[in-house]
Amino acid sequence: MQALKYARASSVDEAIKLLSDGGPNAKVLAGGTDIIVLARERRRKVELFVDIKHIDEAMQLTFDPGKGLIVGAATPLYKVYNDPNVVKHYTALAQSAHVIGGTAIQGRASLGGNLANSGPAGDSITAQMCLGGVAVIAGPNGRREVPIEDFCTGPGRNVLEANEFIVTLNFPAPVAHSASAWERFIPRNEMDIAVANSGVYLEMDGNTVVKARIALGAVGPKVFVVPVDSLVGKPLTDETIAAAGAAAKATATPIDDMRGSIKQRLHLSDILTQRTIRAAAERARA
Ligand SMILES: Cc1cc2nc3c(=O)[nH]c(=O)nc-3n(C[C@H](O)[C@H](O)[C@H](O)COP(=O)(O)OP(=O)(O)OC[C@H]3O[C@@H](n4cnc5c(N)ncnc54)[C@H](O)[C@@H]3O)c2cc1C
């Protein structure tokens, strides 16, 4: 482990000042499940950790049926998936938070850390994206909002500027006859990085899809949104679901690696998309 300093921020402004004064090697610390490992292995140069887990705004979980859900960027995952409103109205988020690491990891790790990592396989990113989430970012020049779908720019890269950090992740108010679903494929039962993952959000009018958002992960350089022309305005049938799966497969640009082949990931893009559409539709109708 490299020698480094630790500072606890108790407000957003204090965190920005600590990051600004600390220079380029001052890093945000949320759960630390990723950054501490990287710092210990000297794969990331860190001179100062700025702990954001003592900022109330970054640790909140607030639901208002008319306004939506606000999740503090550093709120631990176990709080997210144990919240009944998240489970009911933002199911994909609960499902993804529930499988990240194991119980110990979920006691510390956050949605903000998962997003800021910007890994192509980041499990919660597909959920945050399909649910139309927005990252509220604070920095020396004030606050700005970035839709999750525009946040990641490449593997491990994102739109965050120097000394900025994500304060909250905001999700729209639930709509009648809407639902979401999330699924991933891993070779083991748990504690593995996704070979592919998929998040789907649907709004239904009877059996017709009024709105859809599909996100795919681990099958391209970053998590991305799949075109939904084959679904929106159409009845949900085996044919339209198969067409959405085919569209997902056509948009995927996976690589071969130790976890999976291109062929397997293309197949998973199709299958996981179809499965999550069916699961979301069943919930939306109910
Ligand atoms: C054993 C193990 C299993 C894991 N399993 C999974 C898995 O199944 N799926 C998965 O997706 N990931 C997995 N991970 C990776 C990691 O746990 C997750 O990405 C987690 O969500 C990171 O959150 P954190 O709060 O711990 O982030 P941290 O480690 O605190 O931070 C991660 C990075 O994001 C930055 N950061 C953190 N919060 C913010 C913020 N609010 N604003 C700006 N930058 C910020 C940090 O500076 C750092 O660069 C696993 C890790 C371990 C060690």
The ligand as a Tripos MOL2 file, in Angstrom:
@<TRIPOS>MOLECULE
LIG
   53    58     1     0     0
SMALL
NO_CHARGES

@<TRIPOS>ATOM
      1 C1        -14.9110   -8.9000   -4.2860 C.3       1 LIG1
      2 C2        -15.4800   -7.8570   -5.2110 C.ar      1 LIG1
      3 C3        -16.5860   -8.1660   -5.9660 C.ar      1 LIG1
      4 C4        -17.1280   -7.2190   -6.8290 C.ar      1 LIG1
      5 N1        -18.2200   -7.5760   -7.5690 N.ar      1 LIG1
      6 C5        -18.7430   -6.6980   -8.4350 C.ar      1 LIG1
      7 C6        -19.8740   -7.0680   -9.2340 C.ar      1 LIG1
      8 O1        -20.4230   -8.1680   -9.1170 O.2       1 LIG1
      9 N2        -20.3450   -6.1580  -10.1060 N.ar      1 LIG1
     10 C7        -19.7940   -4.9050  -10.2480 C.ar      1 LIG1
     11 O2        -20.2840   -4.1220  -11.0620 O.2       1 LIG1
     12 N3        -18.7300   -4.5340   -9.5070 N.ar      1 LIG1
     13 C8        -18.1890   -5.3900   -8.6180 C.ar      1 LIG1
     14 N4        -17.1080   -5.0310   -7.8590 N.ar      1 LIG1
     15 C9        -16.5170   -3.6990   -8.0330 C.3       1 LIG1
     16 C10       -16.9870   -2.6510   -6.9780 C.3       1 LIG1
     17 O3        -17.3150   -3.2690   -5.7580 O.3       1 LIG1
     18 C11       -18.2130   -1.8760   -7.4530 C.3       1 LIG1
     19 O4        -17.8980   -1.1940   -8.6540 O.3       1 LIG1
     20 C12       -18.7390   -0.8740   -6.4200 C.3       1 LIG1
     21 O5        -20.0330   -0.4440   -6.7770 O.3       1 LIG1
     22 C13       -17.8300    0.3320   -6.2440 C.3       1 LIG1
     23 O6        -18.4100    1.2070   -5.2850 O.3       1 LIG1
     24 P1        -17.5650    1.8520   -4.1160 P.3       1 LIG1
     25 O7        -18.4810    2.7650   -3.4030 O.co2     1 LIG1
     26 O8        -16.8870    0.8280   -3.2850 O.co2     1 LIG1
     27 O9        -16.4880    2.6670   -4.9600 O.3       1 LIG1
     28 P2        -15.0130    3.1780   -4.5240 P.3       1 LIG1
     29 O10       -14.0760    2.0130   -4.4950 O.co2     1 LIG1
     30 O11       -15.0910    4.0280   -3.3120 O.co2     1 LIG1
     31 O12       -14.6920    4.0970   -5.7660 O.3       1 LIG1
     32 C14       -14.5710    3.5610   -7.0800 C.3       1 LIG1
     33 C15       -14.0840    4.6660   -8.0200 C.3       1 LIG1
     34 O13       -15.0920    5.6520   -8.2020 O.3       1 LIG1
     35 C16       -14.6790    6.9140   -7.6690 C.3       1 LIG1
     36 N5        -15.8480    7.4160   -6.9670 N.ar      1 LIG1
     37 C17       -16.5450    6.7890   -5.9810 C.ar      1 LIG1
     38 N6        -17.6500    7.4910   -5.6730 N.ar      1 LIG1
     39 C18       -17.6450    8.5790   -6.4720 C.ar      1 LIG1
     40 C19       -18.5240    9.6920   -6.6160 C.ar      1 LIG1
     41 N7        -19.6430    9.8110   -5.8970 N.pl3     1 LIG1
     42 N8        -18.2220   10.6400   -7.5320 N.ar      1 LIG1
     43 C20       -17.1090   10.5150   -8.2950 C.ar      1 LIG1
     44 N9        -16.2290    9.5000   -8.1960 N.ar      1 LIG1
     45 C21       -16.5080    8.5430   -7.2930 C.ar      1 LIG1
     46 C22       -13.4780    6.6310   -6.7790 C.3       1 LIG1
     47 O14       -12.5800    7.7240   -6.7140 O.3       1 LIG1
     48 C23       -12.8600    5.4410   -7.4920 C.3       1 LIG1
     49 O15       -12.1100    5.8610   -8.6000 O.3       1 LIG1
     50 C24       -16.5390   -5.9390   -6.9540 C.ar      1 LIG1
     51 C25       -15.4190   -5.6180   -6.1660 C.ar      1 LIG1
     52 C26       -14.9000   -6.5620   -5.2950 C.ar      1 LIG1
     53 C27       -13.7090   -6.1830   -4.4610 C.3       1 LIG1
@<TRIPOS>BOND
     1     1     2 1
     2     2     3 ar
     3     2    52 ar
     4     3     4 ar
     5     4     5 ar
     6     4    50 ar
     7     5     6 ar
     8     6     7 ar
     9     6    13 1
    10     7     8 2
    11     7     9 ar
    12     9    10 ar
    13    10    11 2
    14    10    12 ar
    15    12    13 ar
    16    13    14 ar
    17    14    15 1
    18    14    50 ar
    19    15    16 1
    20    16    17 1
    21    16    18 1
    22    18    19 1
    23    18    20 1
    24    20    21 1
    25    20    22 1
    26    22    23 1
    27    23    24 1
    28    24    25 2
    29    24    26 1
    30    24    27 1
    31    27    28 1
    32    28    29 2
    33    28    30 1
    34    28    31 1
    35    31    32 1
    36    32    33 1
    37    33    34 1
    38    33    48 1
    39    34    35 1
    40    35    36 1
    41    35    46 1
    42    36    37 ar
    43    36    45 ar
    44    37    38 ar
    45    38    39 ar
    46    39    40 ar
    47    39    45 ar
    48    40    41 1
    49    40    42 ar
    50    42    43 ar
    51    43    44 ar
    52    44    45 ar
    53    46    47 1
    54    46    48 1
    55    48    49 1
    56    50    51 ar
    57    51    52 ar
    58    52    53 1
@<TRIPOS>SUBSTRUCTURE
     1 LIG1         1 GROUP 0 **** ****
